[in-house]
Amino acid sequence: MDIENPPELASGMHLSYRCRYWRQRSKNAIKREWSYGGIYGLEWGDPDTVEPLRFIRDRYVLPYVNAEQCAVEIGPGGGRWTRYMLGFRRLYVVDYYGDLLEEVKKHVRKPNIEFIKNNGTDFPGIGDRSVNYLFSFGTFVHLDEHVIQTYLSNMKRILKAGANVVIHYSDKTKVMAQINEGFAENTPGKMRSMVSEAGYEICEEDLTTMWHSSIIRFTI
């Protein structure tokens, strides 16, 4: 994998944070990654050991894992959250960056996982109304409003009635998000409006667990 030359960003997408990661990754950064078991993303917290992330794992991920159902993860990083969703009958791992999908494959390879490189906001190869659960953590925090809106629209094709969607997004009402240049301009109010206007029903919002972001769960 050529870490010095990441693929170009999709037109109109706000993914500079990820791009900077690949450009600035040095030998020291690689050593740090190895110290976390080689999984890209654990340097920002392991859900097994960091309390807020453990709470998210136990409330928004593990209760929904079902061996009879299908799930989608958008933006897996190196598989930090993917490893908790292996119990689904079928798990589609979706990312715009092929190199990041290869990172996940280094640590998570099972016959029930399908890795999908998309064009930024679509779900190629996933059947209509076939998905019971969709999860994304650490990706929507970097996406501009119009990209999120497109994703929300495209999700409707693949989601079954009653499917649960859990999205982690940037919350610029919080100081730690305001000082993070890689975080998109989003707030709970904006996210709530986008989800509702796309035709979804909001089930719950978590505005306090994370210090720079928030979580929304909704259904169709």
N, CA, C and O of each residue as an XYZ file, in Angstrom:
880
protein
N       0.837     -1.192      0.000
C       0.000      0.000      0.000
C       0.877      1.249      0.000
O       1.788      1.360      0.821
N       0.622      2.176     -0.892
C       1.413      3.396     -0.999
C       0.802      4.468     -0.117
O      -0.151      5.141     -0.511
N       1.362      4.627      1.099
C       0.775      5.552      2.045
C       1.159      6.991      1.752
O       0.590      7.905      2.348
N       2.100      7.221      0.859
C       2.501      8.582      0.528
C       1.611      9.200     -0.546
O       1.627     10.418     -0.724
N       0.839      8.392     -1.264
C       0.013      8.902     -2.351
C      -1.403      8.381     -2.231
O      -1.779      7.445     -2.936
N      -2.202      8.977     -1.343
C      -3.577      8.515     -1.174
C      -4.394      8.832     -2.400
O      -4.036      9.728     -3.165
N      -5.503      8.106     -2.610
C      -6.362      8.400     -3.746
C      -6.980      9.780     -3.607
O      -7.144     10.285     -2.496
N      -7.323     10.390     -4.736
C      -7.907     11.716     -4.703
C      -9.270     11.676     -4.043
O      -9.937     10.641     -4.039
N      -9.684     12.818     -3.479
C     -10.984     12.913     -2.855
C     -12.070     12.911     -3.911
O     -11.865     13.369     -5.035
N     -13.225     12.393     -3.538
C     -14.367     12.470     -4.440
C     -14.772     13.924     -4.577
O     -14.640     14.702     -3.632
N     -15.259     14.289     -5.739
C     -15.674     15.661     -5.994
C     -16.729     16.092     -4.998
O     -17.728     15.400     -4.800
N     -16.508     17.230     -4.374
C     -17.487     17.797     -3.459
C     -17.487     17.204     -2.072
O     -18.340     17.556     -1.256
N     -16.555     16.310     -1.777
C     -16.577     15.661     -0.470
C     -15.584     16.296      0.495
O     -14.495     16.718      0.105
N     -15.980     16.355      1.746
C     -15.139     16.948      2.777
C     -14.449     15.821      3.532
O     -14.911     15.407      4.596
N     -13.334     15.319      2.979
C     -12.624     14.202      3.593
C     -11.162     14.542      3.832
O     -10.306     13.658      3.788
N     -10.867     15.808      4.081
C      -9.484     16.240      4.196
C      -8.789     15.647      5.415
O      -7.576     15.437      5.401
N      -9.547     15.378      6.458
C      -8.927     14.837      7.670
C      -8.275     13.491      7.383
O      -7.132     13.248      7.770
N      -9.014     12.618      6.699
C      -8.475     11.321      6.360
C      -7.294     11.447      5.412
O      -6.295     10.739      5.541
N      -7.424     12.348      4.470
C      -6.358     12.545      3.492
C      -5.078     12.987      4.198
O      -3.990     12.512      3.870
N      -5.207     13.898      5.167
C      -4.033     14.363      5.907
C      -3.374     13.216      6.660
O      -2.152     13.170      6.803
N      -4.204     12.289      7.139
C      -3.621     11.146      7.862
C      -2.630     10.411      6.982
O      -1.518     10.107      7.413
N      -3.027     10.123      5.749
C      -2.161      9.355      4.871
C      -0.935     10.158      4.461
O       0.146      9.592      4.298
N      -1.087     11.461      4.294
C       0.041     12.271      3.849
C       1.064     12.487      4.953
O       2.260     12.567      4.671
N       0.629     12.582      6.192
C       1.506     12.948      7.293
C       2.014     11.745      8.086
O       2.800     11.899      9.021
N       1.571     10.571      7.718
C       1.957      9.388      8.475
C       3.453      9.130      8.308
O       3.939      8.942      7.193
N       4.168      9.124      9.415
C       5.617      8.943      9.408
C       5.976      7.611     10.044
O       5.099      6.850     10.452
N       7.291      7.330     10.124
C       7.721      6.091     10.762
C       7.273      6.046     12.215
O       6.899      4.987     12.718
N       7.309      7.193     12.893
C       6.868      7.224     14.286
C       5.385      6.919     14.396
O       4.950      6.238     15.325
N       4.603      7.431     13.432
C       3.167      7.166     13.443
C       2.898      5.689     13.226
O       1.999      5.116     13.841
N       3.686      5.074     12.345
C       3.529      3.643     12.088
C       3.845      2.852     13.358
O       3.146      1.894     13.691
N       4.909      3.262     14.067
C       5.251      2.589     15.319
C       4.113      2.708     16.330
O       3.805      1.754     17.045
N       3.484      3.900     16.385
C       2.356      4.079     17.300
C       1.212      3.157     16.912
O       0.556      2.573     17.773
N       0.977      3.031     15.615
C      -0.095      2.155     15.150
C       0.190      0.716     15.549
O      -0.712      0.006     15.995
N       1.446      0.276     15.394
C       1.812     -1.083     15.797
C       1.566     -1.295     17.289
O       1.156     -2.377     17.707
N       1.817     -0.263     18.084
C       1.633     -0.398     19.521
C       0.174     -0.611     19.889
O      -0.120     -1.067     20.994
N      -0.753     -0.288     18.977
C      -2.176     -0.526     19.199
C      -2.640     -1.765     18.446
O      -3.812     -1.870     18.085
N      -1.738     -2.692     18.210
C      -2.112     -3.931     17.561
C      -2.222     -3.813     16.066
O      -2.741     -4.714     15.408
N      -1.733     -2.698     15.507
C      -1.754     -2.531     14.071
C      -3.079     -2.080     13.502
O      -3.204     -1.967     12.282
N      -4.073     -1.817     14.332
C      -5.391     -1.422     13.843
C      -5.474      0.092     13.763
O      -5.435      0.785     14.780
N      -5.590      0.597     12.534
C      -5.732      2.039     12.340
C      -7.038      2.495     12.983
O      -8.105      1.951     12.696
N      -6.946      3.491     13.850
C      -8.115      4.021     14.537
C      -8.066      3.824     16.033
O      -8.664      4.598     16.779
N      -7.355      2.785     16.491
C      -7.300      2.542     17.931
C      -6.528      3.633     18.663
O      -6.687      3.811     19.871
N      -5.693      4.360     17.929
C      -4.971      5.460     18.583
C      -5.914      6.556     19.058
O      -5.538      7.393     19.879
N      -7.148      6.552     18.539
C      -8.165      7.516     18.988
C      -9.100      6.909     20.026
O     -10.116      7.506     20.384
N      -8.754      5.731     20.500
C      -9.538      5.135     21.566
C     -10.028      3.733     21.237
O     -10.543      3.484     20.147
N      -9.863      2.828     22.181
C     -10.302      1.448     22.027
C     -11.630      1.278     22.762
O     -11.689      1.502     23.971
N     -12.685      0.891     22.067
C     -13.981      0.701     22.736
C     -13.957     -0.354     23.835
O     -14.879     -0.413     24.648
N     -12.935     -1.175     23.876
C     -12.813     -2.149     24.963
C     -12.329     -1.510     26.256
O     -12.559     -2.045     27.340
N     -11.654     -0.359     26.145
C     -11.021      0.214     27.334
C     -11.393      1.663     27.627
O     -11.279      2.096     28.774
N     -11.830      2.421     26.636
C     -12.181      3.829     26.843
C     -13.665      3.927     27.165
O     -14.498      3.507     26.362
N     -14.003      4.471     28.315
C     -15.365      4.392     28.833
C     -16.436      4.952     27.897
O     -17.433      4.266     27.671
N     -16.288      6.174     27.330
C     -17.346      6.659     26.430
C     -17.547      5.753     25.217
O     -18.676      5.530     24.781
N     -16.443      5.232     24.674
C     -16.547      4.346     23.519
C     -17.136      2.989     23.910
O     -17.879      2.379     23.142
N     -16.793      2.531     25.107
C     -17.385      1.289     25.587
C     -18.899      1.433     25.724
O     -19.651      0.513     25.402
N     -19.336      2.597     26.206
C     -20.772      2.857     26.327
C     -21.449      2.797     24.959
O     -22.512      2.193     24.812
N     -20.826      3.426     23.958
C     -21.379      3.406     22.607
C     -21.429      1.974     22.077
O     -22.426      1.565     21.481
N     -20.366      1.223     22.291
C     -20.345     -0.184     21.870
C     -21.501     -0.964     22.484
O     -22.207     -1.701     21.796
N     -21.684     -0.784     23.812
C     -22.661     -1.589     24.536
C     -24.105     -1.136     24.308
O     -25.034     -1.929     24.464
N     -24.295      0.113     23.946
C     -25.658      0.615     23.743
C     -26.082      0.617     22.279
O     -27.226      0.293     21.962
N     -25.163      0.981     21.386
C     -25.559      1.226     20.000
C     -25.069      0.172     19.002
O     -25.475      0.191     17.840
N     -24.212     -0.736     19.436
C     -23.691     -1.743     18.512
C     -24.098     -3.149     18.936
O     -24.891     -3.792     18.249
N     -23.574     -3.631     20.046
C     -23.759     -5.026     20.430
C     -25.216     -5.470     20.539
O     -25.526     -6.595     20.146
N     -26.135     -4.630     21.059
C     -27.529     -5.086     21.161
C     -28.192     -5.356     19.809
O     -29.213     -6.042     19.751
N     -27.631     -4.830     18.734
C     -28.259     -4.961     17.420
C     -27.667     -6.093     16.583
O     -28.195     -6.418     15.519
N     -26.582     -6.690     17.052
C     -25.949     -7.772     16.299
C     -26.862     -8.997     16.331
O     -27.267     -9.462     17.396
N     -27.176     -9.509     15.137
C     -28.145    -10.594     15.017
C     -27.700    -11.528     13.891
O     -27.496    -11.097     12.756
N     -27.557    -12.786     14.216
C     -27.050    -13.765     13.248
C     -28.024    -14.024     12.105
O     -27.672    -14.685     11.128
N     -29.241    -13.511     12.219
C     -30.242    -13.693     11.166
C     -30.326    -12.483     10.244
O     -31.080    -12.501      9.271
N     -29.561    -11.432     10.536
C     -29.756    -10.162      9.848
C     -28.502     -9.680      9.132
O     -27.414    -10.231      9.301
N     -28.687     -8.615      8.312
C     -27.591     -8.009      7.555
C     -27.314     -6.599      8.055
O     -28.224     -5.900      8.500
N     -26.053     -6.187      7.979
C     -25.657     -4.872      8.463
C     -24.687     -4.208      7.498
O     -24.061     -4.861      6.665
N     -24.581     -2.899      7.634
C     -23.634     -2.098      6.863
C     -22.836     -1.234      7.820
O     -23.394     -0.637      8.741
N     -21.532     -1.167      7.602
C     -20.695     -0.182      8.292
C     -20.101      0.745      7.246
O     -19.492      0.288      6.278
N     -20.277      2.057      7.439
C     -19.705      3.061      6.541
C     -18.449      3.629      7.182
O     -18.496      4.134      8.304
N     -17.326      3.550      6.478
C     -16.077      4.123      6.966
C     -15.481      3.344      8.120
O     -15.485      3.834      9.249
N     -14.967      2.147      7.877
C     -14.495      1.284      8.958
C     -13.151      1.661      9.564
O     -12.771      1.112     10.598
N     -12.415      2.596      8.937
C     -11.056      2.853      9.411
C     -10.244      1.583      9.248
O     -10.144      1.040      8.147
N      -9.663      1.108     10.345
C      -8.904     -0.139     10.292
C      -9.652     -1.310     10.886
O      -9.082     -2.387     11.059
N     -10.942     -1.112     11.206
C     -11.746     -2.189     11.768
C     -12.000     -2.057     13.250
O     -12.388     -3.023     13.907
N     -11.783     -0.860     13.785
C     -11.961     -0.637     15.224
C     -13.354     -1.063     15.698
O     -13.488     -1.692     16.748
N     -14.386     -0.721     14.926
C     -15.762     -1.083     15.287
C     -16.236     -2.327     14.543
O     -17.141     -3.020     15.008
N     -15.641     -2.611     13.411
C     -16.053     -3.753     12.587
C     -16.023     -5.045     13.388
O     -16.904     -5.891     13.237
N     -15.029     -5.201     14.228
C     -14.835     -6.459     14.969
C     -16.003     -6.806     15.887
O     -16.157     -7.961     16.285
N     -16.843     -5.794     16.232
C     -18.000     -6.064     17.086
C     -19.232     -6.486     16.279
O     -20.242     -6.898     16.850
N     -19.145     -6.383     14.969
C     -20.320     -6.675     14.130
C     -20.169     -7.963     13.328
O     -20.918     -8.195     12.379
N     -19.228     -8.781     13.694
C     -18.951     -9.998     12.941
C     -20.048    -11.049     13.097
O     -20.093    -12.022     12.344
N     -20.932    -10.849     14.075
C     -21.984    -11.820     14.327
C     -23.189    -11.701     13.421
O     -24.105    -12.518     13.505
N     -23.209    -10.684     12.542
C     -24.307    -10.578     11.588
C     -24.175    -11.673     10.527
O     -23.079    -12.154     10.242
N     -25.311    -12.052      9.955
C     -25.277    -13.047      8.880
C     -24.459    -12.529      7.708
O     -23.682    -13.270      7.107
N     -24.637    -11.252      7.388
C     -23.872    -10.603      6.321
C     -23.517     -9.199      6.777
O     -24.387     -8.456      7.231
N     -22.243     -8.827      6.659
C     -21.783     -7.485      7.014
C     -21.114     -6.862      5.802
O     -20.112     -7.371      5.301
N     -21.678     -5.754      5.335
C     -21.094     -5.001      4.231
C     -20.261     -3.862      4.815
O     -20.779     -3.026      5.555
N     -18.985     -3.830      4.486
C     -18.077     -2.789      4.964
C     -17.794     -1.858      3.785
O     -17.195     -2.266      2.789
N     -18.228     -0.613      3.909
C     -18.235      0.318      2.783
C     -17.297      1.488      3.037
O     -17.314      2.091      4.111
N     -16.474      1.804      2.033
C     -15.600      2.972      2.137
C     -15.245      3.471      0.747
O     -15.198      2.700     -0.212
N     -14.993      4.781      0.650
C     -14.539      5.373     -0.611
C     -13.089      5.011     -0.899
O     -12.680      4.924     -2.057
N     -12.310      4.798      0.171
C     -10.886      4.531      0.029
C     -10.605      3.027      0.007
O     -10.821      2.332      1.000
N     -10.128      2.539     -1.123
C      -9.755      1.137     -1.228
C      -8.638      0.766     -0.277
O      -8.612     -0.350      0.241
N      -7.707      1.693     -0.037
C      -6.586      1.413      0.861
C      -7.075      1.144      2.286
O      -6.515      0.302      2.988
N      -8.110      1.854      2.707
C      -8.630      1.622      4.050
C      -9.349      0.279      4.133
O      -9.291     -0.389      5.165
N     -10.010     -0.114      3.081
C     -10.612     -1.447      3.076
C      -9.540     -2.519      3.199
O      -9.744     -3.536      3.862
N      -8.397     -2.294      2.559
C      -7.290     -3.239      2.689
C      -6.775     -3.280      4.123
O      -6.352     -4.335      4.596
N      -6.806     -2.139      4.824
C      -6.401     -2.103      6.231
C      -7.294     -3.015      7.056
O      -6.809     -3.774      7.896
N      -8.608     -2.938      6.816
C      -9.540     -3.774      7.569
C      -9.276     -5.249      7.293
O      -9.312     -6.078      8.203
N      -9.012     -5.565      6.039
C      -8.794     -6.964      5.656
C      -7.593     -7.580      6.379
O      -7.529     -8.797      6.554
N      -6.645     -6.742      6.795
C      -5.474     -7.259      7.509
C      -5.867     -7.874      8.853
O      -5.194     -8.773      9.356
N      -6.959     -7.380      9.424
C      -7.322     -7.780     10.778
C      -8.637     -8.531     10.854
O      -8.866     -9.288     11.797
N      -9.503     -8.331      9.873
C     -10.829     -8.933      9.912
C     -11.123     -9.574      8.563
O     -11.415     -8.880      7.590
N     -11.046    -10.886      8.510
C     -11.383    -11.617      7.275
C     -12.279    -12.788      7.648
O     -11.840    -13.762      8.260
N     -13.553    -12.669      7.260
C     -14.508    -13.738      7.527
C     -15.398    -13.895      6.306
O     -15.598    -12.933      5.565
N     -15.933    -15.080      6.083
C     -16.731    -15.308      4.871
C     -18.023    -14.510      4.822
O     -18.595    -14.334      3.747
N     -18.492    -14.024      5.962
C     -19.748    -13.267      5.973
C     -19.552    -11.768      5.745
O     -20.519    -11.008      5.783
N     -18.292    -11.330      5.507
C     -18.017     -9.906      5.282
C     -17.799     -9.648      3.800
O     -17.089    -10.390      3.122
N     -18.420     -8.589      3.314
C     -18.184     -8.158      1.941
C     -17.652     -6.725      1.969
O     -18.278     -5.839      2.551
N     -16.513     -6.503      1.347
C     -15.887     -5.183      1.315
C     -16.290     -4.463      0.034
O     -16.131     -4.996     -1.064
N     -16.812     -3.249      0.185
C     -17.353     -2.513     -0.955
C     -16.710     -1.136     -1.044
O     -16.792     -0.343     -0.106
N     -16.077     -0.860     -2.161
C     -15.559      0.485     -2.441
C     -16.664      1.255     -3.157
O     -17.114      0.860     -4.233
N     -17.091      2.346     -2.553
C     -18.175      3.111     -3.173
C     -17.643      4.363     -3.849
O     -16.438      4.612     -3.861
N     -18.543      5.136     -4.404
C     -18.165      6.373     -5.096
C     -18.313      7.605     -4.214
O     -18.259      8.734     -4.700
N     -18.496      7.387     -2.938
C     -18.601      8.515     -2.008
C     -19.843      8.471     -1.167
O     -19.784      8.734      0.034
N     -20.990      8.140     -1.773
C     -22.241      8.146     -1.012
C     -23.196      7.029     -1.423
O     -24.356      7.044     -1.012
N     -22.751      6.073     -2.210
C     -23.658      5.047     -2.703
C     -23.337      3.686     -2.087
O     -22.386      3.547     -1.318
N     -24.154      2.680     -2.441
C     -24.021      1.348     -1.859
C     -24.068      0.290     -2.961
O     -25.016     -0.492     -3.033
N     -23.051      0.265     -3.814
C     -23.052     -0.686     -4.935
C     -23.025     -2.136     -4.449
O     -22.272     -2.495     -3.543
N     -23.867     -2.956     -5.076
C     -23.861     -4.371     -4.769
C     -24.693     -4.785     -3.576
O     -24.793     -5.977     -3.285
N     -25.297     -3.830     -2.874
C     -26.148     -4.164     -1.732
C     -27.600     -4.155     -2.199
O     -28.057     -3.184     -2.803
N     -28.312     -5.225     -1.921
C     -29.667     -5.382     -2.415
C     -30.662     -4.404     -1.824
O     -30.470     -3.903     -0.716
N     -31.710     -4.140     -2.556
C     -32.782     -3.270     -2.081
C     -33.429     -3.859     -0.828
O     -33.716     -5.055     -0.763
N     -33.653     -3.000      0.160
C     -34.349     -3.372      1.398
C     -33.822     -4.684      1.995
O     -34.583     -5.588      2.339
N     -32.507     -4.747      2.102
C     -31.878     -5.971      2.612
C     -31.139     -5.770      3.930
O     -30.649     -6.734      4.518
N     -31.055     -4.524      4.399
C     -30.201     -4.205      5.553
C     -31.049     -3.877      6.784
O     -31.981     -3.074      6.723
N     -30.698     -4.524      7.908
C     -31.421     -4.323      9.168
C     -30.765     -3.295     10.081
O     -31.414     -2.720     10.955
N     -29.463     -3.071      9.866
C     -28.716     -2.199     10.786
C     -27.603     -1.524     10.009
O     -26.899     -2.168      9.231
N     -27.445     -0.229     10.219
C     -26.369      0.537      9.576
C     -25.678      1.377     10.641
O     -26.325      2.049     11.444
N     -24.355      1.323     10.629
C     -23.564      2.003     11.663
C     -22.420      2.774     11.017
O     -21.803      2.304     10.061
N     -22.145      3.948     11.542
C     -20.964      4.694     11.098
C     -20.430      5.535     12.245
O     -21.154      6.320     12.857
N     -19.147      5.349     12.520
C     -18.481      6.127     13.574
C     -17.171      6.680     13.016
O     -16.364      5.938     12.456
N     -16.969      7.984     13.172
C     -15.709      8.605     12.763
C     -15.657      9.035     11.314
O     -14.622      9.517     10.854
N     -16.747      8.875     10.580
C     -16.777      9.255      9.168
C     -17.656     10.486      8.936
O     -17.214     11.455      8.318
N     -18.876     10.453      9.418
C     -19.796     11.574      9.188
C     -19.343     12.848      9.895
O     -19.821     13.936      9.571
N     -18.429     12.727     10.852
C     -17.895     13.931     11.505
C     -17.124     14.803     10.513
O     -16.924     15.993     10.758
N     -16.690     14.213      9.391
C     -15.902     14.937      8.393
C     -16.698     15.301      7.138
O     -16.148     15.894      6.209
N     -17.967     14.956      7.102
C     -18.747     15.137      5.879
C     -19.573     16.415      5.907
O     -20.203     16.741      6.913
N     -19.561     17.136      4.786
C     -20.376     18.339      4.656
C     -21.851     17.978      4.579
O     -22.224     16.831      4.335
N     -22.665     18.981      4.793
C     -24.114     18.776      4.887
C     -24.690     18.114      3.638
O     -25.495     17.190      3.746
N     -24.287     18.577      2.454
C     -24.878     18.025      1.237
C     -24.470     16.567      1.014
O     -25.213     15.798      0.404
N     -23.287     16.190      1.512
C     -22.858     14.793      1.396
C     -23.687     13.915      2.332
O     -24.107     12.820      1.959
N     -23.917     14.401      3.538
C     -24.760     13.660      4.480
C     -26.164     13.490      3.921
O     -26.750     12.412      4.012
N     -26.698     14.552      3.345
C     -28.036     14.473      2.763
C     -28.108     13.421      1.660
O     -29.092     12.687      1.562
N     -27.075     13.347      0.837
C     -27.049     12.354     -0.232
C     -26.958     10.947      0.334
O     -27.632     10.033     -0.142
N     -26.121     10.775      1.354
C     -26.028      9.473      2.006
C     -27.387      9.054      2.573
O     -27.819      7.916      2.387
N     -28.054      9.976      3.261
C     -29.358      9.660      3.851
C     -30.360      9.242      2.782
O     -31.159      8.328      2.989
N     -30.309      9.910      1.654
C     -31.205      9.569      0.554
C     -30.886      8.185     -0.003
O     -31.791      7.389     -0.253
N     -29.603      7.901     -0.195
C     -29.197      6.622     -0.783
C     -29.416      5.433      0.151
O     -29.609      4.305     -0.303
N     -29.386      5.691      1.454
C     -29.617      4.617      2.419
C     -31.003      4.016      2.293
O     -31.195      2.825      2.537
N     -31.954      4.827      1.917
C     -33.345      4.377      1.906
C     -33.546      3.177      0.986
O     -34.416      2.343      1.235
N     -32.760      3.089     -0.054
C     -32.899      1.972     -0.980
C     -32.549      0.642     -0.326
O     -33.203     -0.366     -0.592
N     -31.532      0.626      0.520
C     -31.020     -0.640      1.050
C     -31.632     -1.034      2.391
O     -31.514     -2.189      2.800
N     -32.285     -0.096      3.085
C     -32.784     -0.369      4.428
C     -34.142     -1.068      4.408
O     -35.040     -0.690      3.657
N     -34.271     -2.089      5.245
C     -35.565     -2.715      5.450
C     -36.432     -1.822      6.332
O     -35.912     -0.996      7.082
N     -37.733     -1.980      6.246
C     -38.632     -1.267      7.158
C     -38.281     -1.652      8.592
O     -38.137     -2.833      8.910
N     -38.147     -0.649      9.449
C     -37.797     -0.898     10.842
C     -36.310     -1.023     11.105
O     -35.911     -1.253     12.246
N     -35.470     -0.878     10.075
C     -34.011     -0.955     10.269
C     -33.530      0.150     11.195
O     -34.099      1.241     11.219
N     -32.488     -0.132     11.951
C     -31.881      0.859     12.842
C     -30.616      1.422     12.207
O     -29.776      0.685     11.692
N     -30.501      2.752     12.257
C     -29.325      3.445     11.728
C     -28.700      4.240     12.872
O     -29.387      4.999     13.555
N     -27.401      4.064     13.076
C     -26.677      4.785     14.124
C     -25.551      5.573     13.465
O     -24.645      4.996     12.863
N     -25.618      6.895     13.586
C     -24.640      7.776     12.955
C     -23.965      8.657     14.002
O     -24.630      9.292     14.822
N     -22.660      8.685     13.961
C     -21.835      9.564     14.799
C     -21.431     10.759     13.941
O     -20.892     10.578     12.850
N     -21.684     11.978     14.419
C     -21.476     13.159     13.578
C     -20.840     14.310     14.363
O     -20.845     14.317     15.594
N     -20.305     15.262     13.642
C     -19.669     16.430     14.245
C     -20.702     17.298     14.955
O     -21.800     17.518     14.443
N     -20.339     17.790     16.140
C     -21.243     18.661     16.901
C     -20.514     19.955     17.242
O     -19.794     20.041     18.237
N     -20.717     20.955     16.394
C     -20.008     22.223     16.556
C     -20.560     23.097     17.678
O     -20.114     24.230     17.856
N     -21.524     22.580     18.434
C     -21.928     23.287     19.653
C     -20.920     23.018     20.768
O     -20.969     23.650     21.823
N     -19.991     22.062     20.525
C     -18.999     21.687     21.529
C     -17.639     22.276     21.173
O     -17.245     22.300     20.007
N     -16.935     22.746     22.184
C     -15.662     23.439     21.980
C     -14.652     22.547     21.262
O     -13.935     23.020     20.380
N     -14.584     21.274     21.622
C     -13.588     20.396     21.020
C     -13.833     20.175     19.530
O     -12.897     19.890     18.783
N     -15.049     20.301     19.107
C     -15.339     20.228     17.671
C     -15.007     21.548     16.988
O     -14.540     21.561     15.849
N     -15.243     22.638     17.671
C     -14.982     23.961     17.109
C     -13.507     24.168     16.802
O     -13.168     24.855     15.839
N     -12.622     23.580     17.610
C     -11.188     23.780     17.405
C     -10.569     22.694     16.520
O      -9.367     22.719     16.254
N     -11.383     21.751     16.069
C     -10.888     20.688     15.199
C     -11.192     21.057     13.752
O     -12.344     21.016     13.320
N     -10.151     21.416     13.011
C     -10.337     21.852     11.623
C     -10.886     20.741     10.732
O     -11.495     21.027      9.700
N     -10.687     19.505     11.104
C     -11.153     18.403     10.281
C     -12.625     18.077     10.448
O     -13.180     17.282      9.690
N     -13.262     18.690     11.443
C     -14.661     18.404     11.698
C     -15.559     19.318     10.879
O     -15.319     20.522     10.779
N     -16.597     18.728     10.295
C     -17.528     19.480      9.454
C     -18.430     20.383     10.304
O     -18.579     20.195     11.512
N     -19.015     21.355      9.633
C     -19.945     22.272     10.297
C     -21.298     21.592     10.436
O     -22.120     21.612      9.521
N     -21.510     20.992     11.598
C     -22.772     20.307     11.852
C     -23.153     20.501     13.316
O     -22.298     20.771     14.159
N     -24.423     20.363     13.604
C     -24.941     20.483     14.963
C     -26.093     19.499     15.119
O     -26.606     18.991     14.121
N     -26.510     19.220     16.355
C     -27.669     18.344     16.535
C     -28.919     18.865     15.825
O     -29.698     18.086     15.276
N     -29.104     20.172     15.839
C     -30.256     20.743     15.160
C     -30.226     20.480     13.661
O     -31.236     20.093     13.074
N     -29.076     20.688     13.047
C     -28.938     20.443     11.603
C     -29.120     18.959     11.293
O     -29.815     18.594     10.345
N     -28.492     18.113     12.098
C     -28.573     16.680     11.846
C     -30.007     16.196     12.001
O     -30.489     15.394     11.201
N     -30.674     16.677     13.016
C     -32.066     16.300     13.258
C     -32.933     16.680     12.064
O     -33.787     15.905     11.634
N     -32.708     17.866     11.539
C     -33.493     18.333     10.390
C     -33.215     17.492      9.156
O     -34.144     17.122      8.438
N     -31.943     17.185      8.899
C     -31.599     16.384      7.721
C     -32.231     15.003      7.788
O     -32.750     14.500      6.792
N     -32.183     14.391      8.968
C     -32.741     13.048      9.130
C     -34.259     13.070      8.940
O     -34.817     12.227      8.237
N     -34.915     14.032      9.568
C     -36.377     14.121      9.469
C     -36.822     14.447      8.054
O     -37.780     13.862      7.548
N     -36.125     15.382      7.416
C     -36.495     15.774      6.057
C     -36.272     14.652      5.052
O     -36.904     14.626      3.996
N     -35.370     13.722      5.378
C     -35.124     12.577      4.501
C     -36.187     11.495      4.674
O     -36.197     10.508      3.938
N     -37.075     11.680      5.643
C     -38.183     10.742      5.822
C     -37.978      9.682      6.878
O     -38.695      8.682      6.898
N     -37.005      9.883      7.762
C     -36.739      8.912      8.820
C     -37.417      9.336     10.121
O     -37.800     10.491     10.302
N     -37.550      8.365     11.014
C     -38.080      8.625     12.357
C     -36.940      8.553     13.363
O     -36.278      7.521     13.480
N     -36.710      9.629     14.081
C     -35.632      9.671     15.076
C     -36.061      8.895     16.314
O     -37.128      9.143     16.875
N     -35.219      7.952     16.736
C     -35.505      7.122     17.904
C     -34.842      7.666     19.161
O     -35.460      7.699     20.225
N     -33.594      8.090     19.042
C     -32.894      8.654     20.197
C     -31.679      9.448     19.746
O     -31.136      9.237     18.662
N     -31.269     10.372     20.617
C     -30.074     11.184     20.372
C     -29.196     11.134     21.607
O     -29.692     11.153     22.734
N     -27.914     11.070     21.394
C     -26.934     11.084     22.485
C     -26.049     12.305     22.273
O     -25.182     12.312     21.399
N     -26.272     13.321     23.068
C     -25.562     14.588     22.911
C     -24.484     14.791     23.972
O     -23.842     15.840     23.998
N     -24.275     13.817     24.840
C     -23.387     14.026     25.978
C     -22.219     13.050     26.092
O     -21.219     13.380     26.728
N     -22.311     11.873     25.503
C     -21.258     10.867     25.702
C     -19.921     11.307     25.129
O     -18.885     11.151     25.775
N     -19.939     11.857     23.915
C     -18.700     12.271     23.263
C     -18.455     13.764     23.462
O     -19.395     14.557     23.512
N     -17.187     14.134     23.573
C     -16.813     15.510     23.898
C     -16.733     16.427     22.679
O     -16.629     17.643     22.840
N     -16.778     15.879     21.471
C     -16.655     16.709     20.277
C     -17.675     16.336     19.201
O     -17.609     16.834     18.077
N     -18.602     15.473     19.543
C     -19.504     14.922     18.541
C     -20.756     14.398     19.235
O     -20.837     14.377     20.464
N     -21.724     13.978     18.439
C     -22.956     13.426     18.980
C     -23.381     12.230     18.153
O     -22.801     11.947     17.105
N     -24.400     11.532     18.633
C     -24.876     10.317     17.977
C     -26.387     10.404     17.819
O     -27.094     10.904     18.694
N     -26.860      9.911     16.693
C     -28.295      9.849     16.458
C     -28.649      8.451     15.974
O     -27.944      7.864     15.153
N     -29.757      7.927     16.499
C     -30.281      6.642     16.021
C     -31.655      6.888     15.441
O     -32.505      7.521     16.067
N     -31.865      6.383     14.240
C     -33.170      6.579     13.604
C     -33.563      5.349     12.812
O     -32.753      4.446     12.599
N     -34.803      5.320     12.382
C     -35.332      4.169     11.663
C     -36.167      4.631     10.481
O     -36.430      5.822     10.318
N     -36.578      3.679      9.664
C     -37.367      3.983      8.484
C     -38.673      3.195      8.510
O     -39.485      3.315      7.592
